[in-house]
Amino acid sequence: MKRNTSNKVLYSRFSREAAYIKLFTICLLLAIVSCKAKKQIIAKRSTADTTAKVVDTKLAKINAIKAVQTNFDSFSGKARTKLNIGGSSNDVTLNIRIKRDQKIWVSITAIAGIEVARALITPDSILVINRLQSVYIKQPFSYLNTIAGNQVNYKTIESLLIGNAIPELLNEDGTFDTTNGVSTITGNMQGIVYKVLLGADLKVNQTNLDNQSAAQSLQVINSVFIQSGVRAIPSQIDISSIVKDKKILVNLHYIKVDFDQALDFPFSIPSRYTPAN
């Protein structure tokens, strides 16, 4: 009886309007780190190499930025996460696994470590299972665009979860400016106004995307950079997405991270599950 009561409480808290399916999907956009039990060490963001070089062309600047992006084959991370959808807030834990350029796997757990949803995203598709309601989503990747806007593609999600620059924004059509050690890239790409702020080490501090005609905007702030081996990455990633009257806030704080390890991506839809409306 006690177990049944607990399940009813969980169901009541997270099942409204199938919110967890959308909530789970949104948190992926977003969406680093302590390594295992080791204490986090604040990364020393050296400016020596950056300031010593004279960058004469946009292409050289773009190549310099690309050179300091986090490179990896696989990534796994655990993040304490606060999700806020339309003013309704939930504290959850995300376990994230990425096979670069191929797939993103996320398990979301709530009270007492109970898994409530799981997703698998590829460049072509998205699969989500909602364990509380025994339903699933099986859609092409374009399904995410109805929630997060047309500016989001697979590589966007992968880049944001790692703290990298969105690849499409590193182009020679943008305007580059450096003031007081902070570099700014601004431009307009197919109606999307973008602005990227980079620190003296050319790591991305903030990304803004704004599509006024579609009433869509996305802001991502990377902070508290820490050292993970040879990589300097953000342990705090704050994401704000607005699509018309929908506002989603995602605050990720990585508490564990590993790179380039062999990973499994278990995902199956139970036969008793039905498609979500």
Sequence and secondary structure as in RCSB ss.txt:
>XXXX:A:sequence
MKRNTSNKVLYSRFSREAAYIKLFTICLLLAIVSCKAKKQIIAKRSTADTTAKVVDTKLAKINAIKAVQTNFDSF
SGKARTKLNIGGSSNDVTLNIRIKRDQKIWVSITAIAGIEVARALITPDSILVINRLQSVYIKQPFSYLNTIAGN
QVNYKTIESLLIGNAIPELLNEDGTFDTTNGVSTITGNMQGIVYKVLLGADLKVNQTNLDNQSAAQSLQVINSVF
IQSGVRAIPSQIDISSIVKDKKILVNLHYIKVDFDQALDFPFSIPSRYTPAN
>XXXX:A:secstr
 HHHHHHHHHHHHH GGGHHHHHHHHHTT      TTS   B     HHHHHS   SHHHHHHHHHHTS   SEE
EEEEEEEEEETTEEEEEEEEEEEETTTEEEEEEE GGG EEEEEEE SSEEEEEETTTTEEEEEEGGGGHHHH T
T  HHHHHHHHHT   GGG STTSEEEEETTEEEEEEEETTEEEEEEE TT  EEEEEEEEGGGTEEEEEEEEEE
EEETTEEEEEEEEEEEEETTEEEEEEEEEEEEEES          TT EE  
